Amino acid sequence: MSGDQARYARLAKISQLINSNLDLRSLLEAVATAISEEIVKCNSTGIYLPQPDGTFRGYVGKPDHINGITLDQMVVDPEKDHLARDIIATRKSIYIPDTSIDNRPDPTPVELFKIRSLLGLPISYGDELFGIVFLFDYGIPMNLTESEIQTVEAYVNMAAVAIHNVKQFQAIQSLLKEKQLLLDFTRELSLCSTTDKILDTCFRYVGQVLNNTNIGVHLCDSIGSTFRPAKLSRSSDWTEEQWHKTHSKIKLNYENDLLFQEVIQTRKYVFIPDIDNDHRPNHEACHRFGIRGVFMLPLVATGEVLGTIAVVSLGEIRTYADIDMQLAQSIVDMTAPALSNAIQVEQLELIINDRTKELRENHRILELILNSAGEGIYGLNLDGEITFCNPAAARMLGLPVDQLIGRKHTDILQSEDGMVNVQIEDSIFDVLGGETDAYMREGMFQRADGIFFPVEYVLTPIMEEDAIQGGVVTFSDISLRKSTEEIIRKTDKLSVIGELAAGVAHEIRNPLTTLRGFIQLLNANPNTKQSNLEVMLSELDRINFIVSELLFIAKPQCISMKKHDLGEILQHVVKLLQAQAIMSNVEIVLFVGGAIPPIACAENQLKQAFINIVKNAIESMEHGGLLQISVELNHNYVTVRFKDQGSGLSKERIPKLGEPFYTTKEKGVGLGLTVTFQIIKYHHGRIHVESGEGLGTTVKIELPLVLSKGNQVDHLPFTYTTN
């Protein structure tokens, strides 16, 4: 492998490590090794990372030690090493070919490691400096070329990317961990109902963040003028009894305590690692408790200071990261409102006890109102559980009141297939999630015996302090109304059947009248003419045709669906009607666009539908013309178009197409298009008619390639437009 190929291979390998490995040490070790292998004359490569005091300490490199000194023992101080200072200031690589004539490097390591030439590079990404890299040969100059320096810079830039990626990942992980901790704390806090549970939860999470369980709280009394030691963490090194006893002996004066006053007045936390070096704490009290350091946080809710939480170090000095102290304050800030509410609730309990009799009487009156209501009423909490219900609701739902309490509303609001009615459930949570207006819906409720019944219900949110606390559902059984509506629908159907019967009677009576007349003539004249018999047979055939068409519309035949070639079906239709077309001076042109896959259909039924359309088109062209039939594939549908040059239809006639017994022909029955529409419907297809007077007519039919329940519709939206 050539030198360039080896270089590219190492670059690719390091790139892969950077993108797949988030362990900082292994990444930087790979970079340091690659630099040493790339520049064969360099036998020392060191990567130095910044320290809190402004220096840079050796982290990884090659070799691990020189002259008995390990790399992590090496510290670069920019105050002494001006080469490092210049690299930091310029963010650029600096190569010193001869250290004897350049006094910027720290002379101590130059003499110790016999450094004759030195290359220093910054590890930086954007404006952020992550570290410094130094390269040198022990006892001899490196004599680096510009190309070699640029290669090293490429590797160092990769190291910068690696450190940047690691820091970003660590920041994201820290943020996610912090958010998860706050979410967990919020969830647990929401389940706390007393001040003791709230403070215990707060102590536990603050202790987890700071890794210190010596936590106590001092709260403002009910009047708000003084403070008192209220509670100690259960995991503290002190017992709560000892803690209170010591406080009773010390008798803290909170008004004279500078640290306490600073926290409650500024409403900001104060951290004192060593109380002996700070004048603000009460040194006497701290020494009695054995406190070495203190971290005090304010408890503030609705603009009022409830007290302070103190996290103390016993016996030794401890430090906390700023991010941890801020997170602890966030936990305390979230605790304060819950604690304030709990304190108010506990204080109000005294008042509630004094008004028990009045509240019981009010409750009795409300209970009488609920019990007297004829409609079903039940309440819901934010978890969707029934909190109360009246006897009417229990009676309609078929369960005792006590068995309904605590049940989920989704046990009642279900669809008939046993699945949760998602639409209703979503609607309820929409209201409970922020909407404040009541709404009315219709749905299906399920009784205890599993039977469903239709209801009309109103959901009203329960509001308190601009927040939704639950909801009240009022519902009525509308089974009787639904039955009445069903009777009305059946009556409408009977009316339609009556109109249909009238049309049938009208259409059949004409040929019957003709038949009756001819029969009377036959009775009167023994010499019966053949022409009269032919007329009678024609009229009988007409009656039979009308009845057959009506039977198809009223009670369709069972259709056997099989795969058929739509082009062959249309060719057969054209062949059948070719003679009629020639006699009417009509030319039929069939065009099949590309390969059309077979479709699932009833061949004879589709032929009947196509014949009806083609016959209508031929008959509409009294003076001859062109009928164009085209077939093309459109996604999952096959589109068939019939375009004629006939007289067309007026705007008033188009909407009536397909109605039984409506026809524009002098001798027509008016059932052809009705049957056609039914056939297309059974094939899950769509039909569209475009026409205009003197402009001809275009009938477009779309048929699915595959029949399934998914694309079946109860009502087909037949549409008609004029050109």
Salt bridges, closest charged atoms under 4 A:
ASP4 OD1 - ARG7 NH1 3.90
GLU38 OE2 - ARG7 NE 2.89
GLU38 OE1 - ARG10 NH2 2.90
ASP86 OD1 - ARG85 NE 3.81
ASP86 OD2 - ARG104 NH1 3.31
ASP102 OD2 - ARG104 NH2 2.91
ASP184 OD1 - ARG187 NH2 2.76
GLU188 OE1 - ARG204 NH2 2.56
ASP200 OD1 - LYS231 NZ 3.39
ASP200 OD2 - ARG234 NE 2.93
GLU240 OE2 - HIS244 NE2 3.46
GLU262 OE1 - ARG280 NH1 2.95
ASP274 OD1 - ARG292 NE 3.29
ASP276 OD1 - HIS287 NE2 3.48
ASP278 OD2 - ARG280 NH2 2.82
GLU358 OE1 - ARG355 NE 3.69
GLU361 OE2 - ARG364 NH2 2.72
GLU367 OE1 - HIS363 NE2 3.87
GLU442 OE2 - ARG481 NH2 2.35
GLU442 OE1 - LYS482 NZ 2.98
ASP449 OD1 - ARG447 NE 3.86
GLU456 OE2 - ARG481 NH1 3.38
GLU485 OE2 - ARG481 NE 3.73
GLU485 OE1 - LYS482 NZ 3.92
GLU486 OE1 - ARG489 NH2 2.48
GLU507 OE1 - ARG542 NH2 3.88
GLU603 OE1 - HIS564 ND1 3.69
GLU603 OE2 - LYS607 NZ 3.39
GLU619 OE1 - LYS665 NZ 2.69
GLU632 OE2 - ARG641 NH1 3.03
GLU690 OE2 - HIS688 NE2 3.48
GLU702 OE1 - ARG686 NH2 2.63
GLU702 OE2 - LYS700 NZ 3.91
